[in-house]
Amino acid sequence: MNYKFFTQKKTATPQTQPIPGRESQMIQGRSSGWMFDAGLWKMLQRCLLIGTAKSTYYALKNELTEDFVEVTRQAIAKNPERVAQAILYASDGRAINNSAPILALVLLSMGEAPEAKKAFAEIFPQVVRTGSHFYEWLNYTKSLRGFGKVVREAGKNWFLREDVKGLAYQLLKYQQRYDFSHRDALRLFHVKPPTQEHQQLFEWVVKGWEILPTEIPSAALAQIWWYEWLKRNPDQTHEAIVQGHLTHEMAAPVGKMDKSAWQLLFNEMPIGALLRNLGSLTEIGVLTSDELVNLQRVEAVLNNKEHLRKSRIHPIDVLKALKTYQSGGKLGRSKKTWNPVHKIVDILEKAVELSFDVVEPTGKVFMHAVDVSGSMGWPIADMGLTCCEVAATMALVTAKAEKSYMIRGFSSQFYDLGITARDTFRSAVHKASDKNFGGTDASVAYEWMIRKKYKADVICFWTDSESWAGYKHPSQALAEYRNKVNPNIKAVYITLAPYQITLVDPNDPLSWDLGGFDPGTPRIIQMLATGEL
């Protein structure tokens, strides 16, 4: 018996303890494991991209949102212009939805520095784009700060846009939400119409039309005229939809909806509405396996990469639509049931891939380590998807763009998930989601690669970063892998939860932390692999 075990130099530290000498750079996660501090700006980006309005395995939504608000306020105090740019980046189709950017926008308006007020005013129209966004912003503003000068000016300008036709569309489509109506907002902000068309539009908002004008007042108010005409002639729904180009939000509440009416709506349905209504359109018979023209339109809309990006369609929205549609109504909020059309399932599969940003193969060897531990089985926002399911999807998107890759899952062991580029997204989701159990130890991926002498150029971890179960830290295991197998391997950790922790050693120039479910993440990984970034 001797004490060599104690006197020899230690190269590993249990993840439940900070690395000796690095204590000031590390914080304890909610899982009890010690990880590096992600820092203020990385945390802000994660909260904006992922959102905090849904509880995770380790934290309730109130706790997460309190962290989000505090981090945002600290960032605004340091650099409000940088916060504004982060909000814009997330709001431009990169966040799961626009709610977190809107909340951050309200907090920006509360900043004490004049630069914060200025930045708020400058980005407001780019973040609050729709009537739905406007109501949500009103709700948060009323609760958190009230309606001061800077807020009143922003609200007033939202109604004074030059595009009266576009404004009328928003006011008609979203007439009230969050206990607000546009009549309330016009009175709140004391909006004075700058043109005759604005005057007519605002009069309709405030008073309605007791008597329908005999003629359409202007092209800008044509949809409103046809909506009012339909209220008085519900039996003429088909004519109103065709002549007025009404959306289902406008026609359905006041018209008589049948299959033909839905067919007419489908003919001009925007991409977002189409994704949300695939099940209803199938149930009513507009989308069937023998309606080839309709299926061709679905394909033309959903399998157009530029159309997806321009419409700010997030990949997770498409994945949610795929999972919901394939369930035949068993998932999601719809009370309807339908028999999924196989062609539409195939179209949605392709749309998931197209909605991410990827390029040609890089020629590098990738290892994708998908976190399949118990905490990853927790749902994301209101998407009906788990963190693990989305992680598997994003890993598969990246793998499909490459020729040399492997996808495995880790918890306290490193599993073969059986996922290859030949998998569909729905099969990859199934293969990953039925293995959510066990503790989290990211270091097992490196240990397996050392044993197998698997020489990868890049290793990608798709995780919530709450690694706690190992006898060595992932950064220590990475150093060992570089010493024994490949000294130049690059490590990318994609953190899929709004926590202030990271597995990236801040002193490691070949490791990166990417946050959230950004559609551009696969492309960024490729650029890191080739040295473009």
N, C-alpha and C positions, 0 to 999 in steps of 0.2 A: 504494500500500500504506500503510495506517495502522492505528492501534491502538484505534480506536473500539470494536471488539468487546470489548476488555479493560477499557476505562475506563467504559463505560456500566453503569448499575445492572442487576444481574442479578436476574431474577425467577424463575429456574428453577435447580434443582439436580439433577444425576443421582441416581437412587435408590440408587446404590452409595455415595453420600456423605451424611452428615447435613446438614440444612439449617443454614447458618451462623447462629449465635446461638441455635440450638435444640438444641445437642449434648447438654445435660444431660437433655433430655426424650426423647431417642431412644436406641434400642439397635439393634444389628445382628442381623438375623434369620439363620436358618440358610441362607438363599438368598444371603447376602452383601449383600442390600439393607438400607437403614436405614429403620426405622419408629419410630413413637412407642411408648413403654413403656406397656403396658396396665395395669400396676399389680397389686398383690397381690390385691385382691378380684375384679377382673375375671378374672384368671388362675384363681383358685380356682373361680369359677363355671363357666368353660369346662371345667376338668378334671372337675368333678362332672357336668356335663351331657353331655359328649362321651366322657369316659373316656380312659385312656392305655394300656390293655392291648393295643393293637394299634399296630404301627409305622406311621408315615406316610411320605410321600415323602422328607421331610427329616430324620427322626429315628427311631431304633429305640425300641421300647416300653420298654426298660429306662431309657433316657435320659429319655423323656417322664415315666415314672412317678417317677423320682428327682426331677424338677422338681416334680411333683404333691405328693410327700411333703414336700419342703422348703417349698413355698409353704403347704401346709396347716399345717405346724408353726409357721411364722412367723405365720400368721393366728391360730392358737390362742393363741399367746403374746400377741398384741395384743388380741384380743376373742373369747373362746371362745363367748360367746352368739351372736355374729354368725355364727360358723362353724356352730354348731348349726342356726340358721335356714336357712343356705345348704344344709346337708345335707338338711334336711326338704323344702325347696323342690325340690331335684333328685330326691329319693326319691319324691315324690308324682306319679309318672308323667311327669315332665319329662325325666329322664335317659334315655339310650338303654337302659340297664338299671340295676339297683340295685347293681352291683358297686362302682363308684366311691364312691357314698355310704356303702356298708358299710366300705370301706377307710378313708375319712375318719372314720367313726364310731370305728373302732379307734384312729386317731391322736388323736382327741379324748379318748378314755379315757386316753391317755398324757400328756395335758397336765399340767404341774406345778401349776397353780393350782387351788384348790378349786372355782372356778367352772367349770373344764373338766370335772371329774368330775361335778359336779352337772348340767351341761348334757347330758353323755353319758347319765346315768341317766334324765333327763327325756324325751329323744327316742328312746331305745333301742326301746321297743315300737312306735313309729310307723315306724321304719326297718326293723327286723328283724321282718317281719310273717309270714313263712312258714317252714316247716321248712327249705326250701332256703336262705333267707336266714340262718337260724340256723346251719346247717352252715358256710356260707361265712364268717360272722363268727367261728365257732370256729377255723377254719383260719387266718385272718389273725391272730387274737389269739394263738394258740399260737406262730406264727412270729415275731411282732413284739414281744410283750411278756410273755406268760405270764398266769397267772390269779390276779391279786391280788384284794383285797377288793371293789373297785368292780365288777370283772368278774364275780366270783362272785355278787354280789347281783343283777346284771342277768340273768345266766343262770338263777339260781334263780327269779326273779320271772317269767321267760318261761314256766316250767313251772307256775307257781302261779296262772295266770289263772283267773278265775271261770268262764269259758265252757269247761267241760270237753268239751262236744261239739265245739267248734271246735278245741280242743287235740288231741283224739283224731283228728280229721280230718287235722291236720298230721302227727302222729306216724305215722299209717298211710300217708299218701300219700308222705311222704319218710322212709323208714326208715333210710337211711344214705347219706352223701355225704362227699367230701373226707376219707376215712379216719376218719370219725366215725360212730357210731351214737347213737341216743337213749339206749341203755343206758349208753354211755360218758359222755354228758353228765349223766345223772341221778347217776351215781356221782361224777363230777368235782365237781358243785355240791352234793352231799349234800342233795338235795331231800327234804323231809319232807312227805308228802301232808297237806293241810289238811282234806280231806273223804273220805268213803268212796269216792266216785266217782274221785277222784284216786288213792286207794290201789289200787283195782282196775285203773285204767289203767296205773299205774306197774308193778304186778306183771306185767301183760301185756308191757310193754316189756322188763322185766328177765328174766323167766322164760318168757314165752310161755304158751300154754295146752296142756299135755300132754293134758288131757282137756277136751273142749268142754263148757261148761256146758249143761245141758238147756234152760235158758231164757236169753233175753237179759238180762244183769245190770241194764241201765238204758238209757234212751233215748240217753244220751251215748255208750254203748259199742256201740250197735246196729251201726254199720258194721264195727267190729272183729269182732263176733260173726259177721256174715255173711262177712267175709273168711276167718275161721278155718273156718267151715262150708264155704266153697268149696274151701279147701285139701283138705278131706276128701271133698268131692263135686264134683270138677271137671266131671263130666258134667252138673251142674245149674247151669251158668254163667248161663243166662238168668234163673233164679229168683233167684239171688244178686244179680245186677245190679239187678233190679226191686225186690226186697224190701229190699236193703241200700243202694240208691242208690250203688253202687260206681262209682268213676271208672276210666278205663282203666289208670291207674297201679296201681290196687289189683287189678283183675280179670285183666288180661292176663298177669301173671307166674304166676298159679296156676290160671286157668281154661282152658277149651277155647274158643278164640275163632273164631267163624264170622261170616258176614255178619249173621245175626240178632242175634248178641251185640253187634256193632258198631252195629247200628241202635238197640239199646236204650241203649247208651252215648251215641250221638249225641243221643238224645231229651233228655238232661239235661246234655250236655257244656257246660262253662263256655266263655266267649268266648275265653280265651287258648288253651285246649286245642283248640277248634274251628279257630282260625287255624293252629295247628301241624299239624293232622291233616286238612286239606282234601284233600290229595293222597292220603293213605291211604284216606280214606272214598270218594274217587272210584275209586281202584284196586279196592277191594273191592266196589263196586257200590251203596253206600248213597247216594251222590250221583251221579245221572245226569240227563240232560236230561228224562226222563219221570217222575222222582220229584218231582212238583210240591210235595207237602206238605213234603218235606225241604228243597227249595230255598226254600220260603217261610219255613221256620224259620231257615235260614242268613241270609236277607235280614232277618228280624225281629231277629236277634241282632246282625249286623254293621252294619246300617244304622240303628242307634239311637244318636244322639249322646250321650245321657245314659248309656247302657249302656257305651259306649266309654270315656267319662271316668271313670265310677265304677269300672270294672275296671282303670284305669290302663293302657290299651292305647296304646302310643306309636305315632304315625303311621308311623315307620320300620319298626316291626314289621308293620304292615299293608302297607306298600310292599314289604317283604321277602316277605311271604306272597303278594302279587300276582305279583311277579317269579318266585318259586319255583313257584307253582301254574301259571302260564302256560307255564313251561318243560316241564311234563309229567314232571318228575323229573330233568331234566338238570342242574338246579342244586340246591343244598342238600345235606343229609347223607343224605336218604332214598335207599335203594337200590331203591325201588319206581318204577314208571313208570305213567303214566295219560294218558288223553286229556282235556284240560281241558274243562270244561263252560262254554260261553260265558256263561251266566247268572251263574255264580259269578265269572267274571272281571269282569263288569259290577258285581256286588255289591261286590267288592273295590275297584274303581275308586271307587265312591261312598263306601266306608268310608274310603279315604285322605283324601278331601276332608272328611268329617265329623269325622275325628279331629283336625283342626286347628281352632283357634279363630278364626273370622272373623265379620264382621257385614255389614250392608248397605253398598252402595257409598258411598264418602266424597265422590265428585265431584271428587277430585284427579287430576292427571295423574302417572302413575308411569313411571319407567324402571327396569327390572330388568336389572342387569348380572351375568350368571352367569360365574364364572371357569371357563373351559374349557382352561386351560393344562395342561401335562403332569402337574404335581403333583396336580391334582384328579382324575386317573384312578386314584388310589390307593384301595384298599378301606377302608371304615369298619368298625371293630370286626369282628365275625364276621357281619355282616349280609348279605354277598353283594352289597353295593351300594357304588358309588364315591361319593366326596365330591361329584363333579359331578352324579351322578344324583339325589342327595338335594337338592342345591342347585336343580336344575331343577324338582324336584317342589315344593319350598317356594315358589319363585318363581311357579310356575303356580297354586298354591293362592291366593296373594295376588292374582294377576292375575284369577283367576276371580271374585273378589269385587268387582272394579272394572270400570268401563266404558272408561276411558281409560288405556291402558298400552302398553308395548312391552317385549319380552323379547329381549335380545341377549347374545351371548357375547364375552368378552374373553380374550385371551392377550397377544400383542404387537400384535394388531389387534382391531377391534371388529366382530364378525360378526353377520349376521342368522341366527338359529337357526331361523327359520320356526316358532316356537312361538307359538300363540295360545290363547285360552280355549277354543276348540273342540277342542283336542288332548286326548286321553286322557293319563293319567299315564304309561302305558307308551310312548306315542308320543313324549311330551316327553322321557322318559328316553333313548329311542333317539336323538332328534335332538341331544341335548346330549352324549351319551357317545361318539359317533363322531367327535368333534372335539378330543379331548384331546391336544394337542401345543403346543409353543412355550413361550417365556418368559412371565412374568407382568408386565403393566403396566396397573394399574388406571386410570392417567391417560388411556388411549386412549378411554375412555368419554366423559370430559368433552371431549376434543378433537373427537370425532365430533359431539357435541351442539352444540359451538360452531360447527363448520362448517355443520351443518344448521339452526342456530338453533332447535333442538328445545327448547321451553320446558316443562320438567317441574317439578312441584311437589315431587316426592320422587324421589331416585335411591337404589336399593337395590343394594348389592353383596353377592353371595353368594360367599364366597371363603375361602381359608385365610390370607389377608392377607400372604402372602409375595410382595409386589410388589417387583421389583428391576430390571426391564429398561428402564425409561423414562428419558428425559432430564430429566424433572421429576417431583417428588413429587405424588401424588394430591391432597394438600391444596393445593399450588400451582396445580394444574390446576383444582381446585374454585374457588379464589379468582378465577381468570381467567374461568371460566364465569359466576360471579356478577357480575363486572364487565361482561361483554359480553352476557349473555342474561337471566338471572333472579337478581337479588340476594337473593331470599328462598328459594331452593331449599334443601330439607332433604336431608341425606345420611345414610343408614343403612347401616352396614357389619355384615353378619352373618358373624361369624368361625366357620368350621366345622372348626377344628383347635385342639388344646390348646396353643397357643403364647402367649408373653408379649409379643406385638406387636399393634399396632393401627394402622390407617390413619387413625384419627380424630385430628385436631389437638385437644389438650386445651383450647386457647384458643377453639375454635369452638363457640358455643352452639347452632348449628343442625346439628351432626353428632353421631351416636350410634353406639355399638358394642354390638351384641347378640351373645351367645355361644351356640354350640351349636345343637341341634336341638329347641329348646323348642316344643311344640305351640302355645303362645300367641304365638309370634313374629309371625305374620301379623296378629293382632289388635293387638299392640303397635305394629306399623308403622302400622296404620290410625289408632291413637290419636295417634301422633306426627305423622302427616300433618294431622290436624284440630286439633291443639293441645290435646287432652285430657291429654296427658302433657307 
